[in-house]
């Protein structure tokens, strides 16, 4: 049998554990998996693009577990009452191929993206960072704000979105979830970024946009570029990347999908796992500008699915579903078409 986790189950996990514990534990799972980078069979995600969005499959495995995520990105969905991002994922046993877990990953992707941002910022941002600018106040914004507040000590978030309603939604949620976190609404991106220690960009439009420009960058800033995550979608001016040290998840994927797609093939970047492994430096000085060109990588979903599996077992959540047919004779797959309730009664021959 396969365990199914629904959005209600994810809500129950957060309710039982608390958001800070969920995010903090997820960061530890991410760090553990990124620290054994060489154990994984890695590839860039498979993407099918349309005029208004993208649908992607994100697979990865080590020698015991295989995971994949189905995820879309359609910025116009909100006009039809649908989320911009919808996702689900599978965790399977490598030895047998048996799917052990089928889970929602829409809520979970938002948490794992925020947890990944924190994991990287712990190494790249100044440790005394207290102010973060958040450009783009949509579905991901609460998760980023709360993760940095709860796990990194951010005391103030400076907010801007072209949609004032999105910012109002974010303010209301932050007041309820974290009343100690100061939230300042700004008139434009430049005002929000001014004086910030960390700048997080999470805009949704599938466009080659320039959200952050070189004149906005101040010495010592850490730029957490999250929204530029597919071909033809950027947020950072190329000179922002040139202004500092650039870190990525999986370079072959980032060169296709990230803000890095603007740069020549020989533009130097560092895969973040090398920082955790001690093979490359993170921040080298208080004045250095650091950039995390985050596109989302399958290893992050691997960590999230492992965590969901472990929490579900601990808390007794999820339900078993027969995703794969159960057979007394595993070679008799055809026999599984005839379930007991529908199997026709045998005809009896009557002697003349």
C-alpha positions in Angstrom: 0.0 0.0 0.0 1.0 3.6 -0.6 0.6 6.4 2.0 -1.4 9.4 0.7 -0.8 12.8 2.3 -3.3 15.6 1.4 -3.2 19.3 2.1 -5.2 18.7 5.3 -2.4 16.3 6.5 0.2 19.0 5.8 -1.8 21.4 7.8 -2.1 18.9 10.6 1.7 18.4 10.6 2.3 22.2 10.9 -0.5 22.4 13.6 1.1 19.6 15.6 4.8 20.7 15.3 4.5 24.4 14.8 5.7 26.3 11.8 9.1 27.2 13.3 9.9 23.5 14.1 8.7 22.4 10.7 10.9 24.9 8.9 13.8 24.4 11.2 13.7 20.6 10.8 13.4 21.0 7.0 16.5 23.1 7.0 18.4 20.3 8.8 17.2 17.7 6.3 18.2 20.0 3.4 21.7 20.5 4.9 22.1 16.8 5.5 21.2 16.0 1.8 23.2 18.8 0.3 26.2 17.7 2.4 26.2 14.3 0.6 25.8 15.8 -2.9 27.9 13.2 -4.6 25.5 10.4 -3.5 22.7 11.6 -5.9 21.9 10.8 -9.5 21.1 14.3 -10.6 19.6 15.9 -13.7 18.0 19.2 -14.7 14.2 19.1 -14.6 12.1 18.2 -17.6 10.0 21.2 -18.6 7.1 21.7 -21.1 6.6 25.4 -21.8 3.5 27.1 -23.1 2.7 30.8 -23.7 1.3 31.3 -20.2 3.3 28.9 -18.1 5.3 25.7 -17.6 4.8 22.2 -16.4 7.8 20.4 -15.0 8.9 17.0 -13.7 11.8 17.0 -11.1 13.4 13.6 -10.5 16.4 12.6 -8.3 17.6 9.5 -6.4 20.3 8.1 -4.2 21.0 4.4 -3.7 17.8 3.8 -1.6 15.2 6.4 -2.4 13.8 7.9 -5.6 11.6 11.0 -5.7 10.0 13.2 -8.3 7.8 16.2 -8.2 5.1 17.3 -10.7 4.8 21.1 -10.6 3.4 23.9 -12.7 3.9 27.6 -12.9 1.1 29.6 -14.5 1.0 33.3 -13.3 -2.4 34.0 -14.9 -4.1 31.2 -12.9 -5.1 33.6 -10.1 -7.5 35.3 -12.5 -9.4 31.9 -12.8 -9.2 31.3 -9.0 -6.4 28.8 -9.3 -3.0 28.8 -7.6 0.0 29.9 -9.7 1.9 26.8 -8.5 0.3 23.4 -7.9 2.4 20.3 -7.1 2.5 16.7 -5.9 5.3 14.2 -5.5 6.2 10.6 -5.0 8.8 8.9 -2.8 9.7 5.4 -3.9 11.9 2.5 -2.8 14.9 2.1 -5.2 15.3 -1.6 -4.7 11.8 -2.5 -5.7 10.4 0.7 -7.3 7.4 0.5 -4.9 5.8 4.0 -4.4 5.8 4.4 -0.6 4.4 8.0 -0.4 2.2 10.1 -2.6 1.9 13.6 -1.3 0.7 17.1 -2.0 3.6 19.4 -2.6 1.9 22.8 -3.2 2.1 23.9 0.4 5.2 21.9 0.9 7.0 23.5 -2.0 6.4 26.9 -0.5 7.9 25.7 2.8 10.9 24.0 1.2 11.7 27.0 -0.9 11.7 29.3 2.2 13.8 26.7 4.1 16.3 26.5 1.2 16.6 30.3 1.2 17.4 30.2 4.9 19.9 27.4 4.6 21.8 29.4 2.0 21.5 32.8 3.8 23.0 31.3 7.0 26.2 30.8 5.0 26.0 33.9 2.7 24.2 36.7 4.5 25.8 38.8 7.3 25.0 37.1 10.6 23.6 40.3 12.1 21.1 40.8 9.2 17.9 42.2 10.7 16.0 43.9 7.7 14.8 42.1 4.6 13.1 43.6 1.5 10.5 41.3 -0.1 9.7 42.2 -3.7 6.6 40.2 -4.8 4.0 39.6 -2.1 2.1 36.7 -3.5 1.7 33.1 -2.4 5.3 32.5 -1.4 5.8 35.7 0.5 4.5 34.7 3.9 6.7 31.6 3.9 9.9 33.6 3.1 9.1 36.3 5.7 8.3 33.9 8.5 11.2 31.6 7.8 13.7 34.5 7.9 12.0 35.9 11.0 11.8 32.6 12.9 15.1 31.1 11.9 17.4 34.1 11.0 16.3 36.8 13.4 14.9 39.2 10.8 13.0 41.9 12.7 11.6 44.0 9.8 10.4 43.2 6.3 10.1 46.0 3.8 7.4 45.1 1.3 6.5 46.0 -2.3 4.2 44.6 -4.9 2.5 46.2 -7.9 -0.7 44.6 -6.6 -1.6 46.5 -3.4 -4.1 43.7 -2.5 -1.3 41.2 -2.4 0.6 43.3 0.1 -2.5 43.8 2.2 -3.0 40.1 2.3 0.6 39.6 3.4 0.4 42.2 6.1 -2.8 40.6 7.6 -1.2 37.2 7.6 2.0 38.4 9.2 0.1 40.3 11.9 -1.7 37.1 12.8 1.3 34.7 12.6 4.1 36.9 13.8 3.0 40.1 15.6 6.6 40.9 16.7 7.7 41.1 13.0 7.6 44.7 11.8 6.2 45.0 8.3 6.7 48.2 6.3 4.8 48.9 3.1 7.0 50.7 0.5 6.0 52.8 -2.5 8.4 51.1 -4.9 11.2 48.5 -5.2 13.9 51.1 -4.6 12.4 52.3 -1.4 11.9 48.7 -0.1 15.5 47.7 -0.9 17.2 50.8 0.6 18.9 49.9 3.8 18.0 46.2 3.6 20.5 43.5 4.7 18.8 40.8 2.6 16.7 41.3 -0.6 14.3 38.6 -1.6 12.7 38.7 -5.0 9.7 36.4 -5.6 7.7 37.9 -8.5 5.6 35.6 -10.6 5.3 36.9 -14.1 6.9 34.8 -16.8 9.0 37.6 -18.3 12.5 38.9 -18.7 12.0 41.5 -16.0 14.5 43.7 -14.3 13.3 44.0 -10.7 16.7 44.8 -9.0 19.1 47.1 -10.7 22.8 47.8 -9.9 22.2 51.2 -8.2 19.9 49.5 -5.6 22.8 47.3 -4.4 24.6 48.3 -1.2 27.8 46.8 0.2 27.2 43.7 2.2 23.8 42.9 0.8 22.6 39.3 0.2 20.3 38.9 -2.7 17.9 36.0 -2.5 16.6 35.7 -6.1 13.8 33.2 -6.1 11.4 34.3 -8.9 13.6 33.8 -11.9 13.0 30.1 -12.3 12.5 29.2 -16.0 13.8 30.2 -19.4 12.6 33.7 -20.4 12.0 34.7 -16.7 14.4 36.9 -14.9 14.4 39.4 -12.0 18.0 40.7 -11.6 19.9 43.0 -13.9 23.0 41.3 -15.3 25.2 43.9 -13.5 23.7 42.8 -10.2 25.2 39.3 -10.8 28.5 40.9 -11.8 28.5 42.9 -8.6 29.1 40.0 -6.2 29.7 36.3 -5.7 26.9 34.2 -7.3 25.8 30.8 -5.8 23.4 28.3 -7.4 21.9 25.0 -6.6 22.7 22.8 -9.7 24.7 24.7 -12.3 23.4 22.9 -15.5 19.8 23.8 -14.6 20.5 27.3 -13.3 22.3 28.3 -16.6 19.1 27.5 -18.4 16.5 28.7 -16.0 17.9 31.2 -13.5 18.9 34.9 -13.8 22.2 33.2 -14.8 20.6 32.6 -18.3 21.6 36.2 -19.1 25.3 35.6 -18.6 28.0 34.1 -20.8 28.8 30.4 -20.4 32.1 31.1 -18.7 30.6 33.4 -16.0 31.8 32.0 -12.7 29.3 30.6 -10.1 29.6 28.3 -7.1 27.3 25.4 -6.5 26.1 25.9 -2.9 26.9 22.3 -1.8 30.6 23.1 -2.1 30.2 25.8 0.6 28.7 23.2 3.0 31.4 20.8 2.2 34.2 23.3 2.9 35.3 23.2 -0.7 34.4 26.9 -1.5 34.1 30.0 0.7 30.7 31.6 1.4 30.8 35.3 2.4 34.3 36.6 2.4 33.8 40.0 4.0 31.1 42.2 5.5 31.2 44.4 2.4 30.9 41.6 -0.1 27.6 41.3 -2.1 26.3 37.7 -2.4 23.6 36.5 -4.7 21.7 33.2 -4.5 20.2 32.5 -7.9 17.6 30.1 -6.7 15.5 28.2 -9.3 14.4 25.2 -7.1 16.1 21.8 -7.5 14.9 18.3 -7.1 17.1 17.6 -4.1 15.1 20.0 -2.1 11.9 18.1 -2.8 13.7 14.8 -1.9 14.5 16.3 1.5 10.9 17.6 1.9 9.4 14.2 1.0 11.7 12.4 3.5 10.6 14.8 6.2 6.9 14.4 5.3 7.3 10.6 5.4 8.9 10.8 8.9 6.4 13.2 10.3 3.5 11.2 9.0 4.8 8.0 10.7 5.4 9.9 13.9 2.0 11.6 14.0 0.0 8.7 12.5 -1.2 10.8 9.5 -2.1 9.9 6.0 -4.1 7.0 4.7 -3.2 3.9 2.8 -4.3 3.7 -0.9 -4.0 0.8 -3.3 -2.1 2.8 -6.0 -0.6 -0.4 -7.2 -2.7 -3.6 -7.7 -2.2 -6.3 -5.0 -2.0 -9.8 -6.6 -1.7 -13.2 -5.1 0.3 -14.1 -8.2 2.4 -11.1 -9.2 2.7 -12.5 -12.7 -1.1 -12.6 -13.2 -1.6 -8.8 -13.8 -4.5 -9.5 -16.1 -6.3 -11.2 -13.2 -6.4 -7.9 -11.3 -8.9 -6.6 -13.8 -11.6 -8.8 -12.3 -12.3 -7.7 -8.8 -14.4 -9.9 -6.6 -17.4 -7.6 -6.7 -17.4 -7.6 -10.5 -16.1 -11.1 -11.4 -18.7 -12.9 -13.5 -20.2 -16.1 -12.0 -18.9 -19.2 -13.7 -21.3 -20.9 -16.1 -22.4 -24.4 -15.2 -22.6 -27.0 -17.9 -25.9 -28.9 -17.7 -25.9 -32.5 -19.0 -28.6 -33.2 -21.6 
